[in-house]
C-alpha cells in the first residue's frame, strides 16, 4: 500500500491533520489551490493545549492574543460597556448600567464554564455513536455519563434546559440590561441564518465559550495560520487545484489536478466541505442515492460579509460589537429571512494592530448579508453600498473612523465562496445547529470523519466539532485515520 497521504487544502484543520499523519510515519502531500500562503492576519478560535504540545507550536513562534477588554459595546446614552478577563473589573463595568446584572454575572459565568468544560471533553475526540457497539464507543459514553453526573443536579438541569433554548430566553432569565444581553446573544447567532430568539442558539453561546477563561465568551486570536506551514515534515504544493478524487472498486485511488496530472494515493483527506467533496470532487455515482440526497440537504446558508478597513491611525478599540439589544439583532435577522441585506446589521469589529506600513487593520464581521438575494445578485454596487454602511455605522460610535479609512475591501458571501471555498459563503461549511452537531455532524452516522468510500476522509470545519475551534477537526480526523490503518480497516 502506498504510504502517500494526500490532504486537500492548506487551512488550519488540514495542516494539523497533515502533521499528525506525518508524525505517524506517512508521507504527506498537501495540495493548496492558492499560489501563496493564506495572508489572513489572525486565526480565530480555541487551540487545544494538546495540539500546541504535540506539534511544538510555541517553539515555532505561536502567539495567542486575547484582547482585553474582550469586547466593548457602545451604549445608547454614550460610553461603552467593556467586558474584561478580570471578573471584578467586568462586574464593576456592568454595575454602572445594572447593579442587578452585576450581582448575577459571576454565577452566570461559573455555571456556563462548568458546561463548557463538558464540551471541551466532547470536542477533543470523535463523538460517541449512540448506536455503536464497539468497546471504545461504549467507554466514551461511560466517560461522558460520568462527566455529566459530575455536574451535579444544578449542572444537569442547566445542560438539559440550555441545549434547546434560544439564547434570548437564556439571557432574559439572567439579565436585564439590553447591551449585556445583546453582546452575549451575538455569540449565539454567529454565522447562523437564525436570530437570537431561534431555538438552539443558546448551545452556540456555549460552543464559543469552549476553551476560554471564565467570563470570556469570544475565542482567542492567534497566528496559527502562519505557523503551521513552517513546521517541517510535510510537503505543501501551491497552485495545485484538485479537479477530482479518483475512485476504484476497492476505494479511493488518488486525485486529478485541473491541469490533468494524476497523483495516486490510497489515502485522501479532504478539508473541503462535505458537499463539494462528495458531490463535486467524487463522482456521485459511487455513492448510494440516499447518501447523495442527504448530502444535498446539508444546510450551509451563508449570511456573513467581511469588510476589512485599513486606517492611518489607531481605531480606539480592540474588539467592538455594535449590538444595542437582542431586538436589534432579531430585526437584522428579519431582513435576511426575506433575502435582504440588513438595513441595520450586527457588526463585530476586531483591530489587528499596525502593520509594516503603519496602517491599522480592522476586520468587520457583518451579519446579516444573505448569500442568495431576493432581488438581484451581489455586484460591485452592492458591495460598495455595504462598505459605506459599515463605515457609517462604525463612525457613529468611533467618530474618527470614517476619516481614517485609507483602503477597504468588501467580501460578500459569494466572494467568500469564490475566495475561500466556503459553501454559500458559510465559513463553518455546515451550519452549526443542534441537528448538525456532535454525532450528527455533518450527517447522522458520519461523525467519525470517514466517508462511504474506503480511504477517503473529511477533516474540515463541516465535521465535528465545527468552526471556531482551531485544528480540532484535523486532529480528530488524523487520529481516526491512524487508528483505522493500524487495524487494517480503510473505512
N, C-alpha and C positions, 0 to 999 in steps of 0.2 A: 504494500500500500504506500502511495506517495506520502512523504512527510510534509508536503507543502500545504499550508492553510492559507486561503485567500480571504481577506477581510475587505468588504466593500464599504468604503467611506473612511474618512480620517477625522471624525468627530471624537469627542471625549470617550464615549462608550466604546466606539470601535477601537480606539488606540489602547484603552485599558484591556479589552479582550485580547488584542494582538499581543500585548506584552505578557499577559499571563500565559497565553498559549506558547509563546517563545520560551518562557521560563520552564514550561513543561517539556521542552525538547522539540517543539515543532519549528519548522522553517516557515516564517510568516511573511507574506507579501500583502501590503496594504495598498489598495487601489483608490486613489483620490482623483476625482474628475476635475478638481481645480488645479491650476498650474502653479499655485503658490499656497503656502500655509494660510489658514484662516487668520485674518487680521483683526478678529474680534479682540477688543481690549481686555475683556473680562469673561469669565465663566461664572454663571450664577447657579449656586446650588451647594448643598452639603456634600463634602467628600468624606467617606468613612475613614477613620484612622487606620483601619487595616490596609486599605489601598495605599495610603501615604507611606506606611511602614514597608509593605511588601515591595513597592517599586522604588523606594528610596527617594521619594519626590522632594523632600526637604533638602537633601544634598544637591539636587538638581536645580534648586532655586525656587521651589514652590513658595508663593506668598499668598496668604489668605487675608483678605481685607474685610473687616466687619465695621461698616460705617457706624459712627456714634455721634449724634443720635441715629438710630437705625431707620427712623422715619420722622418726617415733620409734616404736619398738616396745617395749612392756613385756616385760621378761624374767621367766622363771619364778621366779627366785630374788630378785626385786626389782630396781629400777633400770630403765633403758631403754637400748636400743641406738639411738643417734642418728646418722643419716647426713647429712652436710653437703655443701655445694657445694665446700668446700675439701677436696681429696683427702687431704692429710696429716691433717686432723682426722678424717675418716672412717676412715682407716687406723688411727689411734690408738684410736678407739672400737671398731672391730672387733677390734683386738688384745686388748682386755680380755676378750673371750669366745672368741677363737680366733686365736692367732698365725699359724697356717697360712692361715686365710682372709684375714688382714690382708696377708700376703705376696702372695696371689693377686689381691687387689682391684684394684690399678692396671692389671694386664694385662687382666683381665676387662673393666674399664670402657673401656679403649682399644680393645679388639677389638670390643666392642659398638658403640662410637661410629663406628668405621670402617664398619660395616654400616649404621648408622642414616643416615649421610651419603648412602649409595646410595639409601635410601628417601626422603630429602629431595628428591633429584632426581626420583624417580618420582612423588612426591606433588604437585609443583607444576606438573604438566602432565597432560593425559589420558594414560592408559597406552597404550603401543603395542599395536596389534592383531596378534596372532600370525599372522593370515592376510591382513591388509590389504596392498594392493599400491601404495598411494599413496606418492609420493616422501617426503612429510613423515613418514609412518609408518615407512618404511624408514630414514630418517635418525634417528628416535628410537630404533629398535632398534640402529642402529650406535653411537649415543652411549651407550646402555645397555651394550652389549657392551664398549665401551672402558672404561667406569667399572668394570664387573665385573672386566675384565682388570687394571685398575689396583689392585685389591685384593691382587694377588699370590697365590701358591699358598695361603698360610695363610688369607687372607681368603676366597678362593673355597671352600676346604674348609669354613670356618666357616659361610658362607652356605648351602651345599648341605646341611650337616648340620643347621643350625638350623631351617630352614623347616618341615620335617615333624615336628620333635621336640616332645615335651612339655616344658613349662617346668621340670617337676620333674627330668627326665633331664638337661637342660642344666645346671641348678644343682647337681645331685648330682655332675656332672663337675668342678665348680669349687670347691665349698664344703662345709663340714661342719656349721656352726652352724645350728641349726633356725631361729632368729629371722631371721637374714640371708636364708636361702633362702626363708622364708615371705614376707617383705616384698617381695622381688623377684618371687617367684612370683605374688603377688597381682596384679601388673600384667598377668600373662598371662591372667587369667580375668575381668577387669573387664567386667561386662555380658554375660558369656557363660554359657550353660547348659552349662558344662563345668567339670571340675576340673583342678587343676594336673598331673594325670597323663594328661590327654587329649592326643592328638597334635595338633600345630599350635599349641599355646598359647605356645611359645617365640617364634613370629612376633609374637604380641600384645605380649610384653615389648619387642620391638624397635620395634613400632609406637608405643608410648607413650614411647619414648626419642627419637623423631624431634624435632629442634629443641631438645632440652635439652642443657645442658652435659655434659661428660664426667663420669660418675659420678652423674648425676641421672636417676632412672627414673620420674619423675612429671612431667606437664606443668605449665606455669606457670598462674597465675590472672591475670585482667585485668578491667577494667571495660568491655570491648569492647561488651557488650550495651547499655550506656548511652550510649556514644559514637556508635555508628553511626547511631541515629535522629536525632542532632543535626546530622549533615552535611547541607549544602544540596544541591539538585539533583534530589531525588525527592519525590513526594507519597506520604504514608502515610495511609491511610484506616482508622481504627479502627472496631471493631464491625462489620466487613464480612465476614460468613461466606460463603464460596463454597459453593453447593449443587451446582454442576455446571460442567463445561467444555463449551462448545458446539463441536460438530464439524460441518463440512460436507464435501462430497466433496473439496474442494481442501485440506482440513486444518482446523486449529483456527480458530474464528471468534470466540471470546470466552469470557466466563464469565457465569453466572447466580448472583445472590446469593440467600440464603434468603428475603428479602422479595419476590423476583420480579424485581428490577431486572436488566436485561441490560446488560453492558458489552462492546461489540465490540472485538476486537483480533486481529491475525494472529500475535501472539507471546505465548505464555503460558509462564511459568517457574514450576514448582511446587516448593516446598520441602517439601510433604507427602511422606509415604513412598510408594514406588512402588506398593504395593498399593492404598492409598487413591486415589492419583492416577488409576490406570488402571482400577480395577475399581469405584470408587465415584463419583468426580467425572466420569469419562468413561464413557459408555455402552459396556460391553464389546463390544457388537455391532460396533463399529468396528475391533475387533482380531481377528486370526487366532486361532482356538480354541487352537492350540498356544501362542501367546503368553499367553493367558488362563490356561491350565493352569500355565505356567511361573511366572507372577506369583503365583498362588495358592501355589506350592510354596516361595516365598522364606521362609526361616526368620527369624523375628523374635520369638523367645521371651524375654519379659522375666523377669528373676529378681532384680531390684533394687528395694528400697523406699528411700524417702528420709525420714529423720527430722530435723527441724530443731528445735533447742533454743535458747531464749533464757535466758541466765544473768545473774544480777545481780552477777557478779564474773568476773575473768579465768579462763579454763579451765585455764591452765597448760601449754598446748601450742599449736603452730601446725598440725601435722599428725600425727595419732596413728593407727597401724594396730594393730588387735587381731588378731593372726595368729601364734600361738605356733609353728606348724610347718606344713609342707606337708601332713602327715597331718591336721592340724586343719582346713585348708581343704577337703581331699578329703572328710572326714566331713561337713562342712557341705554340700557338693555332693551327697553320698549322700541326704540328706533330700530335696533338691529334685528328684532323679531320680524320686521317687515322689510328687511333688505335695505335699510337706510343707514348711512353713517351717522353716528350720534351727533346731534347738534351741540350737546354739551358733554363730551366724553370724559370718562375717568382717565386721568393721567397719573403716571408714576415716573418721575424723572430721577436718574442717577448721574451724579457727576463723577468723572473719572480722573480728575486732576489735569495738570498741564502736561502737554506732550513736548517733544523736542522742539517744535516750532513755537512754543509758548502759548498755544491755544488750549483752551479748556473744553474737553468733550463732554457733552451731556446727551445721554441716551434716554429717550422718552418712550415708554410703553403707552400706546394709545388704544383704548378699548371703550366703545365697540366700533369696529370698522369691518363690516362683513366681507367675506371673500366674494360671495355672489350678491351683486347689487340688483335691486328691483328695477332700476331704470338706467340701464346702460352698463358700461364697463369701466374699470379703473384705467384712466388715461392721465396724461400729464396735467390737464386742467384740474382733475380731481385730486391728484397728489399735491399740486400747488395749493389748492384750497385747504387741504387738510394741514399742510405745513403752516400756512398762515393762521389757521385756527389754533394750532398748538402754541405757536409763539404768542398769539394774542392772549390766550388763557394764562400761560406762564407769566406774561408781563403784568397781568392783573395782580399777581401775588409777589412777583420779584420784578419791580419796575424797570430795572436796568437791562433785563434780558434782551428785549427787542433790539435795543441799540447796540448790544454787544455781539449779536449774531453776525459772523463773517462768512459762514458757509453752513449749508444744511442739506440733508438728504432725507427723502421720504420713501419708505418701502411699504407698499400696500401688501395685504395678504397674498395677492397674486405674485408680487415681486419676491416675497419671501419663499414662495413655492419655486419660482424660477431660480433664485439665487442659492437657496439652501436645501431644496428638496422637501420642504415642509408640505405635506399633502393638504391642499386647500388653504395653505398658509398656517396650518396648525403646528406650532412648534413642538408640541408633545406627541405628534404623529397620530395618536389615538386620544380622543378626549378622555380626560381622567375623571370619570364618573363612577358611581358605585357599581354599575353593571358592566364597566370596562376597567375594573381594578382587581388587584390581588390575583386569585386563581382564575379570574375571568378576563385577564388582560393578555393579549389583545382579544382573545375569544375564549370562552369556556373550554377547558381541556388543553389549552395551548400555552399555559403559563410556565412551561419548563424549557422554553427557548428552542425547542425542537419544532420542526415543521413535518408535514406528512411525507416529505421527500428525504430519504436517507442521506445524511451528510450535509444537509442544509439547515442552518440555524439562524435565528434572529437575535440581534443584540442591541437594537436601537431604542429610542425613547418610547416607542409603541409597545414595549414589553414591560413586564414587572420590574421595578415599581413605578416607572413613569418619569416624566420630566421634573426638573428641579432638584434631583438628587444625583450629583455628578459621578458618572462612572459605574454606578452600582449595576445597571443593566448589563454592561460589558463584563464586569466582574462575575456576576452570577452566571452569565452565558458561558464564559470560559470555564468556570468550574463544572458546569453541567456537561460541557463537551469533553473535558478531560476525564470526567467520571465515566461517560459513555464509552469512550475509546479504551479506557482501561478494562472495561467489562466486555469489550469486543462487540458493543452494541452501537450501531450508527444512527439509530432513530430513537 
